[in-house]
Amino acid sequence: MQSPAPQRTLKDYFGIVLRGILMGSADIVPGVSGGTMAFILGIYEELIDSIRTVGRPEFIQAVIRFRIKDIFQILNWKFLVSLAAGIFIAILTLAKVLESLLENQPVYLWSFFFGLVLASVLVVSKRISAWNLPL
């Protein structure tokens, strides 16, 4: 069973909305993943665990039995709603800006997002304690 959602303040949820905005801005650019941003921002595991909850038997039973209170207790809904709000804010506010940048300043924009990919490589490399090649 999933561990309970962490206790968060309004400031914490504002930070999650900002992370969602960063994820959404990455999603707007073709070939760039919001998942990469989630990983860099340190929310990837919680995002995956929260989404995974939807397939768990206790969640499915609560939905089938229309137990709204149980659904909200099982689902990490505050996190997911905050993140989704940020993603939608980015899509609604930044799509035209990023489209213009893609047309008029593609080198700068692609350089920025390539830097994000490199940053994710660095984050992953720090998490791996020992590198070895299977022979």
C-alpha positions in Angstrom: 0.0 0.0 0.0 1.1 3.5 -0.7 2.5 5.6 2.1 0.3 8.5 3.1 0.8 11.8 1.3 3.2 14.1 3.1 1.9 17.0 5.1 2.4 20.1 3.1 1.8 23.8 3.6 0.2 26.2 1.1 3.8 27.4 0.3 4.7 23.8 -0.5 1.8 23.4 -2.9 2.7 26.7 -4.6 6.2 25.2 -5.2 4.5 22.2 -6.8 2.5 24.5 -9.0 5.8 26.2 -10.1 7.3 22.8 -10.8 4.2 22.0 -12.9 4.8 25.2 -14.8 8.3 24.1 -15.6 7.1 20.6 -16.6 4.4 22.2 -18.8 6.9 24.5 -20.5 9.1 21.5 -21.3 6.1 19.6 -22.6 5.3 22.4 -25.1 8.6 22.0 -26.8 8.7 19.1 -29.3 11.1 16.4 -28.2 11.5 17.7 -24.7 9.8 15.7 -21.8 8.0 17.1 -18.8 9.1 13.8 -17.2 12.7 14.9 -17.5 11.8 18.1 -15.7 10.0 16.2 -13.0 13.1 14.1 -12.5 15.4 17.2 -12.3 13.0 18.9 -9.9 12.9 15.9 -7.6 9.2 15.0 -7.9 9.4 12.2 -10.4 9.0 9.3 -7.9 6.1 10.9 -6.1 4.4 11.6 -9.5 4.8 8.0 -10.6 3.7 6.6 -7.2 0.6 9.0 -7.3 -0.4 7.9 -10.8 0.2 4.2 -9.9 -2.4 4.5 -7.1 -5.1 4.7 -9.8 -4.5 1.0 -10.7 -4.5 -0.3 -7.1 -7.3 -2.5 -6.0 -8.3 -0.4 -3.1 -8.7 2.7 -5.3 -10.6 0.8 -7.9 -13.0 -0.6 -5.3 -13.5 2.8 -3.9 -14.4 4.2 -7.3 -16.7 1.2 -8.1 -18.5 1.7 -4.8 -18.5 5.5 -5.3 -16.8 6.1 -2.0 -15.7 9.7 -2.6 -14.0 10.1 0.8 -12.0 6.9 0.4 -11.0 8.0 -3.1 -9.5 11.2 -1.8 -7.8 9.5 1.1 -6.1 7.0 -1.2 -5.2 9.3 -4.0 -2.5 11.9 -3.6 -4.9 14.4 -5.1 -3.6 17.6 -3.7 -0.2 16.9 -5.2 -1.7 15.8 -8.6 -4.1 18.8 -8.8 -1.3 21.3 -7.9 1.0 19.8 -10.5 -1.7 19.6 -13.2 -2.6 23.3 -12.5 0.9 24.3 -13.1 1.1 22.3 -16.3 -2.1 23.8 -17.6 -1.0 27.3 -16.6 2.2 26.8 -18.6 0.4 25.5 -21.6 -2.1 28.4 -21.6 0.4 31.1 -21.0 3.7 30.0 -22.6 2.6 28.1 -25.7 2.6 31.2 -27.9 5.8 32.5 -26.4 7.7 29.2 -26.9 6.3 28.9 -30.4 7.7 32.4 -31.2 11.0 31.4 -29.7 11.1 28.2 -31.7 10.5 30.2 -34.9 12.8 33.2 -34.1 15.4 32.0 -31.6 15.6 28.3 -32.1 19.3 28.0 -31.2 18.8 29.6 -27.8 15.7 27.6 -27.0 17.2 24.3 -28.0 20.4 25.1 -26.1 18.4 25.8 -23.0 16.5 22.5 -23.2 19.6 20.6 -24.1 21.1 22.0 -20.9 18.2 20.6 -19.0 18.9 17.1 -20.5 22.5 17.4 -19.5 21.4 18.4 -16.0 19.3 15.3 -15.8 22.3 13.2 -16.8 24.3 14.8 -13.9 21.5 14.2 -11.5 21.3 10.5 -12.5 25.1 10.1 -12.3 25.1 11.4 -8.8 22.5 8.8 -7.7 24.5 5.9 -9.0 27.1 4.8 -6.5 29.1 2.4 -8.6 29.5 2.3 -12.4 30.4 -1.0 -14.0 30.0 -2.5 -17.5 28.5 -5.9 -17.8 30.9 -8.2 -19.8 
